[in-house]
Amino acid sequence: MKLSQSFTKTMKTAPADETSVSAKYLLRAGYIYKEMAGVYDFLPLGMRTLEKIVQIIREEIDAIGGEELRMTGLQPKDAWVASGRWNDDVLDVWFKTKLNAGGELGLATTHEEAFTRLMKTFISSYKDLPIYVYQFQTKFRNELRAKSGIMRTREFLMKDLYSFSENREQHEEFYELVVKTYLKIFDRLGIGDSTFRTFASGGSFSKYSDEFQTLCDSGEDIIYLDRDKNIAINEEVYNPETLAQLGLNEKNLEKCKAAEVGNIFTLGYRYSDTLDLCFNDRDGKRQKVFMGSYGIGPSRVMGVIAERLSDNKGLIWPEEIAPYKYYLVGIGEEGAKKAAELYAKAPDNIILDDRINARTGEKFADADLMGIPYRVVVSDKTLAEEKVEFKNRKTSETKLLTLNEFISKLS
């Protein structure tokens, strides 16, 4: 990425109606563009970071047997009528539309019904189970109040995974595997030390569901955290009974604000009952399929990471999800020439700030604002010693590397 050739530009200020740190920095740094309240475009930098988050999630879900597909966003209403969730009094965040030829459609808020109906074609015997299928799909929710930038929006990317099992025992084995996998995902995303398995309401499906909550001052949830056990309780289920069941002592719990970055639910027979998803067991008897649901919102996670990993200068991306690893600046005639040569060695890993009309201080400020992990400066002065200045965005440590040492890093 050469900044002289990019259409995006950084901004000194963010829109006045954006109050969250993440929204302000993502807008100012040119990662996202606001179409309207709760609806954002992902610009080139934002797209690269979002895709890296997606890829980490994909790798870990594939590793536990997930099969990726893509369902439609447009949903015919029949399956939703059967499940009882087409009614706005039951599910109040629908965006609905009508076909010119007649008939009504909804823009998917979630996909339990769609996946259940799909599996009726492919599940007939216990030999077909278990099945673990997932997708990355745009969801639409008519939120009454969208806020905190991409942390709560009306259009967003979701990874939803669904499990189809013979029984509760088979389901619970996979469920706990997903818990471990989610914690591994958040660790790779750079927020593992601040993200905790959190017991929450299971609704009508089970005693509890599991949320994954990241400590965050702008978060919407209150959790009670036991740091020694690395688990928490959502305020909605915080009571003596829950404490006793989980073996937690009230004196050891810390009240915290947090943002939800993932959730998993035991669905049981809720949708296989209403949509008649069955299989023949080993004795040839018809049985209902036992289901589970597992969600992570990559775009929401991106917002939470930006909210948590930032300072008064801008974003601080972990290396694995930063859009680029190096922000390269050439100073002076020879410095600019050498910077271009270095950029050519790894253009997919470097932002080259080759803007002619931008001052050096402006370039440095943009490097900090964008949160690129390492700023590399090649100047006439450093070239005299065959070196570059190398600054770590996270620690602010600055040191000199030889040209060969930096080239070795690129390879």
Contacts in CASP RR format, 6 or more apart in sequence:
PFRMAT RR
TARGET T0000
AUTHOR 0000-0000-0000
METHOD contacts of the structure
MODEL  1
MKLSQSFTKTMKTAPADETSVSAKYLLRAGYIYKEMAGVYDFLPLGMRTL
EKIVQIIREEIDAIGGEELRMTGLQPKDAWVASGRWNDDVLDVWFKTKLN
AGGELGLATTHEEAFTRLMKTFISSYKDLPIYVYQFQTKFRNELRAKSGI
MRTREFLMKDLYSFSENREQHEEFYELVVKTYLKIFDRLGIGDSTFRTFA
SGGSFSKYSDEFQTLCDSGEDIIYLDRDKNIAINEEVYNPETLAQLGLNE
KNLEKCKAAEVGNIFTLGYRYSDTLDLCFNDRDGKRQKVFMGSYGIGPSR
VMGVIAERLSDNKGLIWPEEIAPYKYYLVGIGEEGAKKAAELYAKAPDNI
ILDDRINARTGEKFADADLMGIPYRVVVSDKTLAEEKVEFKNRKTSETKL
LTLNEFISKLS
1 44 0 8 1.000
1 45 0 8 1.000
1 323 0 8 1.000
1 324 0 8 1.000
1 347 0 8 1.000
1 350 0 8 1.000
1 351 0 8 1.000
1 352 0 8 1.000
2 343 0 8 1.000
2 352 0 8 1.000
2 354 0 8 1.000
3 351 0 8 1.000
3 352 0 8 1.000
3 353 0 8 1.000
3 354 0 8 1.000
3 355 0 8 1.000
3 358 0 8 1.000
4 354 0 8 1.000
4 355 0 8 1.000
4 356 0 8 1.000
6 44 0 8 1.000
8 30 0 8 1.000
8 43 0 8 1.000
8 44 0 8 1.000
8 45 0 8 1.000
9 30 0 8 1.000
10 28 0 8 1.000
10 29 0 8 1.000
10 30 0 8 1.000
10 366 0 8 1.000
10 369 0 8 1.000
10 370 0 8 1.000
11 27 0 8 1.000
11 28 0 8 1.000
11 30 0 8 1.000
12 28 0 8 1.000
13 28 0 8 1.000
14 23 0 8 1.000
14 24 0 8 1.000
14 25 0 8 1.000
14 27 0 8 1.000
14 28 0 8 1.000
15 27 0 8 1.000
15 34 0 8 1.000
17 37 0 8 1.000
18 24 0 8 1.000
18 27 0 8 1.000
18 34 0 8 1.000
18 149 0 8 1.000
19 147 0 8 1.000
19 148 0 8 1.000
20 147 0 8 1.000
20 148 0 8 1.000
20 149 0 8 1.000
20 151 0 8 1.000
20 218 0 8 1.000
20 307 0 8 1.000
21 218 0 8 1.000
21 306 0 8 1.000
21 307 0 8 1.000
21 310 0 8 1.000
22 148 0 8 1.000
22 149 0 8 1.000
22 150 0 8 1.000
22 151 0 8 1.000
22 218 0 8 1.000
22 303 0 8 1.000
22 304 0 8 1.000
22 306 0 8 1.000
22 307 0 8 1.000
22 310 0 8 1.000
23 148 0 8 1.000
23 149 0 8 1.000
23 150 0 8 1.000
23 151 0 8 1.000
25 306 0 8 1.000
25 310 0 8 1.000
25 314 0 8 1.000
25 315 0 8 1.000
25 369 0 8 1.000
26 32 0 8 1.000
26 46 0 8 1.000
26 149 0 8 1.000
26 150 0 8 1.000
26 303 0 8 1.000
26 306 0 8 1.000
26 315 0 8 1.000
27 33 0 8 1.000
27 34 0 8 1.000
28 369 0 8 1.000
29 45 0 8 1.000
29 314 0 8 1.000
29 315 0 8 1.000
29 366 0 8 1.000
29 369 0 8 1.000
29 370 0 8 1.000
29 371 0 8 1.000
30 43 0 8 1.000
30 45 0 8 1.000
30 46 0 8 1.000
30 370 0 8 1.000
31 42 0 8 1.000
31 43 0 8 1.000
31 45 0 8 1.000
31 46 0 8 1.000
31 49 0 8 1.000
31 323 0 8 1.000
32 40 0 8 1.000
32 41 0 8 1.000
32 42 0 8 1.000
32 43 0 8 1.000
32 46 0 8 1.000
32 150 0 8 1.000
33 40 0 8 1.000
33 41 0 8 1.000
33 43 0 8 1.000
34 40 0 8 1.000
34 41 0 8 1.000
35 41 0 8 1.000
37 146 0 8 1.000
37 154 0 8 1.000
38 143 0 8 1.000
38 146 0 8 1.000
38 149 0 8 1.000
38 152 0 8 1.000
38 153 0 8 1.000
38 154 0 8 1.000
38 155 0 8 1.000
39 146 0 8 1.000
39 153 0 8 1.000
39 154 0 8 1.000
39 155 0 8 1.000
40 149 0 8 1.000
40 150 0 8 1.000
40 153 0 8 1.000
42 50 0 8 1.000
42 299 0 8 1.000
44 323 0 8 1.000
45 323 0 8 1.000
45 370 0 8 1.000
46 302 0 8 1.000
46 323 0 8 1.000
48 323 0 8 1.000
48 324 0 8 1.000
49 302 0 8 1.000
49 317 0 8 1.000
49 321 0 8 1.000
49 322 0 8 1.000
49 323 0 8 1.000
50 157 0 8 1.000
50 298 0 8 1.000
50 299 0 8 1.000
50 302 0 8 1.000
52 320 0 8 1.000
52 321 0 8 1.000
52 322 0 8 1.000
52 323 0 8 1.000
53 189 0 8 1.000
53 298 0 8 1.000
53 301 0 8 1.000
53 302 0 8 1.000
53 321 0 8 1.000
54 136 0 8 1.000
54 157 0 8 1.000
54 159 0 8 1.000
54 298 0 8 1.000
56 185 0 8 1.000
56 188 0 8 1.000
56 189 0 8 1.000
56 320 0 8 1.000
56 321 0 8 1.000
57 136 0 8 1.000
57 159 0 8 1.000
57 185 0 8 1.000
57 296 0 8 1.000
57 298 0 8 1.000
58 68 0 8 1.000
58 136 0 8 1.000
60 181 0 8 1.000
60 184 0 8 1.000
60 185 0 8 1.000
60 188 0 8 1.000
61 68 0 8 1.000
61 134 0 8 1.000
61 159 0 8 1.000
61 161 0 8 1.000
61 181 0 8 1.000
62 68 0 8 1.000
63 181 0 8 1.000
64 132 0 8 1.000
64 174 0 8 1.000
64 177 0 8 1.000
64 178 0 8 1.000
64 181 0 8 1.000
65 132 0 8 1.000
66 132 0 8 1.000
66 133 0 8 1.000
66 134 0 8 1.000
66 161 0 8 1.000
67 131 0 8 1.000
67 132 0 8 1.000
67 133 0 8 1.000
67 134 0 8 1.000
68 133 0 8 1.000
68 134 0 8 1.000
68 135 0 8 1.000
68 136 0 8 1.000
69 133 0 8 1.000
69 134 0 8 1.000
69 135 0 8 1.000
70 135 0 8 1.000
70 136 0 8 1.000
70 137 0 8 1.000
71 108 0 8 1.000
71 111 0 8 1.000
71 114 0 8 1.000
71 115 0 8 1.000
71 118 0 8 1.000
71 135 0 8 1.000
71 137 0 8 1.000
72 108 0 8 1.000
72 114 0 8 1.000
73 107 0 8 1.000
73 108 0 8 1.000
73 137 0 8 1.000
73 138 0 8 1.000
73 140 0 8 1.000
74 105 0 8 1.000
74 106 0 8 1.000
74 107 0 8 1.000
74 108 0 8 1.000
75 105 0 8 1.000
75 106 0 8 1.000
75 107 0 8 1.000
75 108 0 8 1.000
75 113 0 8 1.000
75 114 0 8 1.000
76 105 0 8 1.000
77 86 0 8 1.000
77 104 0 8 1.000
77 105 0 8 1.000
77 106 0 8 1.000
79 113 0 8 1.000
79 114 0 8 1.000
79 116 0 8 1.000
79 117 0 8 1.000
79 275 0 8 1.000
80 86 0 8 1.000
80 91 0 8 1.000
80 113 0 8 1.000
82 113 0 8 1.000
82 274 0 8 1.000
82 275 0 8 1.000
83 112 0 8 1.000
83 113 0 8 1.000
83 270 0 8 1.000
83 271 0 8 1.000
83 274 0 8 1.000
83 275 0 8 1.000
84 90 0 8 1.000
84 274 0 8 1.000
85 91 0 8 1.000
85 113 0 8 1.000
86 94 0 8 1.000
88 94 0 8 1.000
91 109 0 8 1.000
92 142 0 8 1.000
93 109 0 8 1.000
93 141 0 8 1.000
93 142 0 8 1.000
93 143 0 8 1.000
94 106 0 8 1.000
94 107 0 8 1.000
94 109 0 8 1.000
94 142 0 8 1.000
95 106 0 8 1.000
95 107 0 8 1.000
95 140 0 8 1.000
95 141 0 8 1.000
95 142 0 8 1.000
96 104 0 8 1.000
96 105 0 8 1.000
96 106 0 8 1.000
96 107 0 8 1.000
97 104 0 8 1.000
97 105 0 8 1.000
97 106 0 8 1.000
97 107 0 8 1.000
98 104 0 8 1.000
98 105 0 8 1.000
99 105 0 8 1.000
107 140 0 8 1.000
108 114 0 8 1.000
108 137 0 8 1.000
108 139 0 8 1.000
108 140 0 8 1.000
109 139 0 8 1.000
109 140 0 8 1.000
109 141 0 8 1.000
110 139 0 8 1.000
110 158 0 8 1.000
110 160 0 8 1.000
111 135 0 8 1.000
111 137 0 8 1.000
111 160 0 8 1.000
111 162 0 8 1.000
112 162 0 8 1.000
112 267 0 8 1.000
112 270 0 8 1.000
112 271 0 8 1.000
112 291 0 8 1.000
112 293 0 8 1.000
113 271 0 8 1.000
113 275 0 8 1.000
115 133 0 8 1.000
115 162 0 8 1.000
116 271 0 8 1.000
116 272 0 8 1.000
116 275 0 8 1.000
116 277 0 8 1.000
116 291 0 8 1.000
117 275 0 8 1.000
119 131 0 8 1.000
119 133 0 8 1.000
119 164 0 8 1.000
119 277 0 8 1.000
119 289 0 8 1.000
120 275 0 8 1.000
120 276 0 8 1.000
120 277 0 8 1.000
122 128 0 8 1.000
122 131 0 8 1.000
123 129 0 8 1.000
123 131 0 8 1.000
123 164 0 8 1.000
123 277 0 8 1.000
123 278 0 8 1.000
123 279 0 8 1.000
123 289 0 8 1.000
124 279 0 8 1.000
124 280 0 8 1.000
125 279 0 8 1.000
125 280 0 8 1.000
126 166 0 8 1.000
126 279 0 8 1.000
126 280 0 8 1.000
126 281 0 8 1.000
126 282 0 8 1.000
126 287 0 8 1.000
128 279 0 8 1.000
129 164 0 8 1.000
129 165 0 8 1.000
129 166 0 8 1.000
129 170 0 8 1.000
129 279 0 8 1.000
129 289 0 8 1.000
130 163 0 8 1.000
130 164 0 8 1.000
130 165 0 8 1.000
130 166 0 8 1.000
130 170 0 8 1.000
130 171 0 8 1.000
130 174 0 8 1.000
131 163 0 8 1.000
131 164 0 8 1.000
132 161 0 8 1.000
132 162 0 8 1.000
132 163 0 8 1.000
132 164 0 8 1.000
132 174 0 8 1.000
133 161 0 8 1.000
133 162 0 8 1.000
133 164 0 8 1.000
134 159 0 8 1.000
134 160 0 8 1.000
134 161 0 8 1.000
134 162 0 8 1.000
134 294 0 8 1.000
135 159 0 8 1.000
135 160 0 8 1.000
136 157 0 8 1.000
136 158 0 8 1.000
136 159 0 8 1.000
136 298 0 8 1.000
137 157 0 8 1.000
137 158 0 8 1.000
137 160 0 8 1.000
138 155 0 8 1.000
138 156 0 8 1.000
138 157 0 8 1.000
138 158 0 8 1.000
139 155 0 8 1.000
139 156 0 8 1.000
139 157 0 8 1.000
139 158 0 8 1.000
140 154 0 8 1.000
140 155 0 8 1.000
141 154 0 8 1.000
141 156 0 8 1.000
142 154 0 8 1.000
143 152 0 8 1.000
143 153 0 8 1.000
143 154 0 8 1.000
145 152 0 8 1.000
146 152 0 8 1.000
146 153 0 8 1.000
146 154 0 8 1.000
148 218 0 8 1.000
148 219 0 8 1.000
148 220 0 8 1.000
148 303 0 8 1.000
148 307 0 8 1.000
149 303 0 8 1.000
150 156 0 8 1.000
150 299 0 8 1.000
150 300 0 8 1.000
150 302 0 8 1.000
150 303 0 8 1.000
151 218 0 8 1.000
151 219 0 8 1.000
151 259 0 8 1.000
151 300 0 8 1.000
151 303 0 8 1.000
151 304 0 8 1.000
151 307 0 8 1.000
152 220 0 8 1.000
152 300 0 8 1.000
153 299 0 8 1.000
153 300 0 8 1.000
156 297 0 8 1.000
156 299 0 8 1.000
156 300 0 8 1.000
157 297 0 8 1.000
157 298 0 8 1.000
157 299 0 8 1.000
158 295 0 8 1.000
158 296 0 8 1.000
158 297 0 8 1.000
158 298 0 8 1.000
159 295 0 8 1.000
159 296 0 8 1.000
159 297 0 8 1.000
159 298 0 8 1.000
160 293 0 8 1.000
160 294 0 8 1.000
160 295 0 8 1.000
161 178 0 8 1.000
161 293 0 8 1.000
161 294 0 8 1.000
161 295 0 8 1.000
162 291 0 8 1.000
162 292 0 8 1.000
162 293 0 8 1.000
162 294 0 8 1.000
163 171 0 8 1.000
163 174 0 8 1.000
163 175 0 8 1.000
163 178 0 8 1.000
163 291 0 8 1.000
163 292 0 8 1.000
163 293 0 8 1.000
163 294 0 8 1.000
164 277 0 8 1.000
164 289 0 8 1.000
164 290 0 8 1.000
164 291 0 8 1.000
165 171 0 8 1.000
165 174 0 8 1.000
165 289 0 8 1.000
165 290 0 8 1.000
165 291 0 8 1.000
165 292 0 8 1.000
166 279 0 8 1.000
166 281 0 8 1.000
166 287 0 8 1.000
166 289 0 8 1.000
166 290 0 8 1.000
167 290 0 8 1.000
168 268 0 8 1.000
168 290 0 8 1.000
170 290 0 8 1.000
171 266 0 8 1.000
171 268 0 8 1.000
171 290 0 8 1.000
171 291 0 8 1.000
171 292 0 8 1.000
172 266 0 8 1.000
175 264 0 8 1.000
175 266 0 8 1.000
175 292 0 8 1.000
178 264 0 8 1.000
178 294 0 8 1.000
179 197 0 8 1.000
179 210 0 8 1.000
179 264 0 8 1.000
182 212 0 8 1.000
182 262 0 8 1.000
182 264 0 8 1.000
182 294 0 8 1.000
182 296 0 8 1.000
183 192 0 8 1.000
183 195 0 8 1.000
183 197 0 8 1.000
183 212 0 8 1.000
185 296 0 8 1.000
186 192 0 8 1.000
186 195 0 8 1.000
186 212 0 8 1.000
186 214 0 8 1.000
186 261 0 8 1.000
187 193 0 8 1.000
188 320 0 8 1.000
189 301 0 8 1.000
189 305 0 8 1.000
189 318 0 8 1.000
189 320 0 8 1.000
189 321 0 8 1.000
190 305 0 8 1.000
190 309 0 8 1.000
190 318 0 8 1.000
190 320 0 8 1.000
190 321 0 8 1.000
191 214 0 8 1.000
191 261 0 8 1.000
191 304 0 8 1.000
191 305 0 8 1.000
191 308 0 8 1.000
191 309 0 8 1.000
194 214 0 8 1.000
194 215 0 8 1.000
194 216 0 8 1.000
194 308 0 8 1.000
195 212 0 8 1.000
195 213 0 8 1.000
195 214 0 8 1.000
195 215 0 8 1.000
195 261 0 8 1.000
196 212 0 8 1.000
196 213 0 8 1.000
196 215 0 8 1.000
196 223 0 8 1.000
196 225 0 8 1.000
196 230 0 8 1.000
196 231 0 8 1.000
196 232 0 8 1.000
196 258 0 8 1.000
197 210 0 8 1.000
197 211 0 8 1.000
197 212 0 8 1.000
197 230 0 8 1.000
197 231 0 8 1.000
197 232 0 8 1.000
198 210 0 8 1.000
198 211 0 8 1.000
198 212 0 8 1.000
198 213 0 8 1.000
198 223 0 8 1.000
198 231 0 8 1.000
198 232 0 8 1.000
198 233 0 8 1.000
198 234 0 8 1.000
198 258 0 8 1.000
199 208 0 8 1.000
199 209 0 8 1.000
199 210 0 8 1.000
199 211 0 8 1.000
199 231 0 8 1.000
199 232 0 8 1.000
199 233 0 8 1.000
199 234 0 8 1.000
199 237 0 8 1.000
199 242 0 8 1.000
199 246 0 8 1.000
200 208 0 8 1.000
200 209 0 8 1.000
200 210 0 8 1.000
200 211 0 8 1.000
200 233 0 8 1.000
200 234 0 8 1.000
200 236 0 8 1.000
200 237 0 8 1.000
200 263 0 8 1.000
201 208 0 8 1.000
201 209 0 8 1.000
201 234 0 8 1.000
201 236 0 8 1.000
201 237 0 8 1.000
202 208 0 8 1.000
202 209 0 8 1.000
202 265 0 8 1.000
202 266 0 8 1.000
203 209 0 8 1.000
204 270 0 8 1.000
205 265 0 8 1.000
205 266 0 8 1.000
205 267 0 8 1.000
205 268 0 8 1.000
205 270 0 8 1.000
206 265 0 8 1.000
206 266 0 8 1.000
206 268 0 8 1.000
208 237 0 8 1.000
209 263 0 8 1.000
209 264 0 8 1.000
209 265 0 8 1.000
209 266 0 8 1.000
210 263 0 8 1.000
210 264 0 8 1.000
211 221 0 8 1.000
211 234 0 8 1.000
211 260 0 8 1.000
211 262 0 8 1.000
211 263 0 8 1.000
212 260 0 8 1.000
212 261 0 8 1.000
212 262 0 8 1.000
212 263 0 8 1.000
212 296 0 8 1.000
213 221 0 8 1.000
213 223 0 8 1.000
213 232 0 8 1.000
213 234 0 8 1.000
213 258 0 8 1.000
213 259 0 8 1.000
213 260 0 8 1.000
213 261 0 8 1.000
214 258 0 8 1.000
214 259 0 8 1.000
214 260 0 8 1.000
214 261 0 8 1.000
214 304 0 8 1.000
214 308 0 8 1.000
215 225 0 8 1.000
215 256 0 8 1.000
215 257 0 8 1.000
215 258 0 8 1.000
215 308 0 8 1.000
216 257 0 8 1.000
216 258 0 8 1.000
216 259 0 8 1.000
216 304 0 8 1.000
216 307 0 8 1.000
216 308 0 8 1.000
217 257 0 8 1.000
218 257 0 8 1.000
218 259 0 8 1.000
218 307 0 8 1.000
219 257 0 8 1.000
219 258 0 8 1.000
219 259 0 8 1.000
220 259 0 8 1.000
220 260 0 8 1.000
221 234 0 8 1.000
221 235 0 8 1.000
221 257 0 8 1.000
221 258 0 8 1.000
221 259 0 8 1.000
221 260 0 8 1.000
222 234 0 8 1.000
222 235 0 8 1.000
222 255 0 8 1.000
222 256 0 8 1.000
222 257 0 8 1.000
222 258 0 8 1.000
223 232 0 8 1.000
223 233 0 8 1.000
223 234 0 8 1.000
223 235 0 8 1.000
223 255 0 8 1.000
223 256 0 8 1.000
223 258 0 8 1.000
224 232 0 8 1.000
224 233 0 8 1.000
224 235 0 8 1.000
224 238 0 8 1.000
224 253 0 8 1.000
224 254 0 8 1.000
224 255 0 8 1.000
224 256 0 8 1.000
225 231 0 8 1.000
225 232 0 8 1.000
225 253 0 8 1.000
225 254 0 8 1.000
225 255 0 8 1.000
225 256 0 8 1.000
226 232 0 8 1.000
226 248 0 8 1.000
226 249 0 8 1.000
226 252 0 8 1.000
226 253 0 8 1.000
226 254 0 8 1.000
227 254 0 8 1.000
228 252 0 8 1.000
229 248 0 8 1.000
231 246 0 8 1.000
231 248 0 8 1.000
232 256 0 8 1.000
232 258 0 8 1.000
233 242 0 8 1.000
233 243 0 8 1.000
233 246 0 8 1.000
233 248 0 8 1.000
233 253 0 8 1.000
243 249 0 8 1.000
243 250 0 8 1.000
259 304 0 8 1.000
259 307 0 8 1.000
261 296 0 8 1.000
261 297 0 8 1.000
261 300 0 8 1.000
261 301 0 8 1.000
261 304 0 8 1.000
262 295 0 8 1.000
262 296 0 8 1.000
262 297 0 8 1.000
262 301 0 8 1.000
263 294 0 8 1.000
263 295 0 8 1.000
264 292 0 8 1.000
264 293 0 8 1.000
264 294 0 8 1.000
264 295 0 8 1.000
265 292 0 8 1.000
265 293 0 8 1.000
265 294 0 8 1.000
266 292 0 8 1.000
267 291 0 8 1.000
267 292 0 8 1.000
267 293 0 8 1.000
268 290 0 8 1.000
268 291 0 8 1.000
268 292 0 8 1.000
269 288 0 8 1.000
269 289 0 8 1.000
269 290 0 8 1.000
269 291 0 8 1.000
270 291 0 8 1.000
271 277 0 8 1.000
271 291 0 8 1.000
272 278 0 8 1.000
272 288 0 8 1.000
272 289 0 8 1.000
272 290 0 8 1.000
272 291 0 8 1.000
273 288 0 8 1.000
277 288 0 8 1.000
277 289 0 8 1.000
277 291 0 8 1.000
278 286 0 8 1.000
278 287 0 8 1.000
278 288 0 8 1.000
278 289 0 8 1.000
279 286 0 8 1.000
279 287 0 8 1.000
279 289 0 8 1.000
280 286 0 8 1.000
280 287 0 8 1.000
281 287 0 8 1.000
302 321 0 8 1.000
305 317 0 8 1.000
305 318 0 8 1.000
305 321 0 8 1.000
306 315 0 8 1.000
309 315 0 8 1.000
309 316 0 8 1.000
309 317 0 8 1.000
309 318 0 8 1.000
310 316 0 8 1.000
313 365 0 8 1.000
313 368 0 8 1.000
313 369 0 8 1.000
314 368 0 8 1.000
314 369 0 8 1.000
314 370 0 8 1.000
314 371 0 8 1.000
315 369 0 8 1.000
315 370 0 8 1.000
315 371 0 8 1.000
316 371 0 8 1.000
316 393 0 8 1.000
316 394 0 8 1.000
317 323 0 8 1.000
317 371 0 8 1.000
317 372 0 8 1.000
317 373 0 8 1.000
318 373 0 8 1.000
319 325 0 8 1.000
319 373 0 8 1.000
322 371 0 8 1.000
322 372 0 8 1.000
322 373 0 8 1.000
323 351 0 8 1.000
323 370 0 8 1.000
323 372 0 8 1.000
324 349 0 8 1.000
324 350 0 8 1.000
324 351 0 8 1.000
324 372 0 8 1.000
325 349 0 8 1.000
325 350 0 8 1.000
325 372 0 8 1.000
325 373 0 8 1.000
325 374 0 8 1.000
326 346 0 8 1.000
326 349 0 8 1.000
326 350 0 8 1.000
326 351 0 8 1.000
326 372 0 8 1.000
326 373 0 8 1.000
326 374 0 8 1.000
326 375 0 8 1.000
326 376 0 8 1.000
326 410 0 8 1.000
327 350 0 8 1.000
327 351 0 8 1.000
327 353 0 8 1.000
327 366 0 8 1.000
327 367 0 8 1.000
327 370 0 8 1.000
327 372 0 8 1.000
327 374 0 8 1.000
327 375 0 8 1.000
327 376 0 8 1.000
328 339 0 8 1.000
328 342 0 8 1.000
328 343 0 8 1.000
328 350 0 8 1.000
328 351 0 8 1.000
328 352 0 8 1.000
328 353 0 8 1.000
328 376 0 8 1.000
328 378 0 8 1.000
329 339 0 8 1.000
329 353 0 8 1.000
329 360 0 8 1.000
329 363 0 8 1.000
329 364 0 8 1.000
329 367 0 8 1.000
329 375 0 8 1.000
329 376 0 8 1.000
329 377 0 8 1.000
329 378 0 8 1.000
330 336 0 8 1.000
330 338 0 8 1.000
330 339 0 8 1.000
330 353 0 8 1.000
330 354 0 8 1.000
330 377 0 8 1.000
330 378 0 8 1.000
330 379 0 8 1.000
331 360 0 8 1.000
331 377 0 8 1.000
331 378 0 8 1.000
331 379 0 8 1.000
331 380 0 8 1.000
332 379 0 8 1.000
332 380 0 8 1.000
333 380 0 8 1.000
334 380 0 8 1.000
334 383 0 8 1.000
335 378 0 8 1.000
335 379 0 8 1.000
335 380 0 8 1.000
335 383 0 8 1.000
336 354 0 8 1.000
336 378 0 8 1.000
338 378 0 8 1.000
338 383 0 8 1.000
338 403 0 8 1.000
339 352 0 8 1.000
339 354 0 8 1.000
339 378 0 8 1.000
340 352 0 8 1.000
340 354 0 8 1.000
342 350 0 8 1.000
342 376 0 8 1.000
342 378 0 8 1.000
342 388 0 8 1.000
342 403 0 8 1.000
342 406 0 8 1.000
342 407 0 8 1.000
342 410 0 8 1.000
343 350 0 8 1.000
343 352 0 8 1.000
345 407 0 8 1.000
345 410 0 8 1.000
345 411 0 8 1.000
346 410 0 8 1.000
346 411 0 8 1.000
349 410 0 8 1.000
350 410 0 8 1.000
351 370 0 8 1.000
351 372 0 8 1.000
353 363 0 8 1.000
353 366 0 8 1.000
353 367 0 8 1.000
355 363 0 8 1.000
358 366 0 8 1.000
364 375 0 8 1.000
367 375 0 8 1.000
367 393 0 8 1.000
368 375 0 8 1.000
368 393 0 8 1.000
371 393 0 8 1.000
372 393 0 8 1.000
373 392 0 8 1.000
373 393 0 8 1.000
373 394 0 8 1.000
374 390 0 8 1.000
374 391 0 8 1.000
374 392 0 8 1.000
374 393 0 8 1.000
375 389 0 8 1.000
375 390 0 8 1.000
375 391 0 8 1.000
375 393 0 8 1.000
376 388 0 8 1.000
376 389 0 8 1.000
376 390 0 8 1.000
376 391 0 8 1.000
376 406 0 8 1.000
377 388 0 8 1.000
377 389 0 8 1.000
377 391 0 8 1.000
378 388 0 8 1.000
378 389 0 8 1.000
379 389 0 8 1.000
382 388 0 8 1.000
382 389 0 8 1.000
382 400 0 8 1.000
385 400 0 8 1.000
386 402 0 8 1.000
386 403 0 8 1.000
387 400 0 8 1.000
387 401 0 8 1.000
387 402 0 8 1.000
387 403 0 8 1.000
388 400 0 8 1.000
388 401 0 8 1.000
388 402 0 8 1.000
388 403 0 8 1.000
388 406 0 8 1.000
389 398 0 8 1.000
389 399 0 8 1.000
389 400 0 8 1.000
390 398 0 8 1.000
390 399 0 8 1.000
390 400 0 8 1.000
390 401 0 8 1.000
390 406 0 8 1.000
391 397 0 8 1.000
391 398 0 8 1.000
392 398 0 8 1.000
401 409 0 8 1.000
END
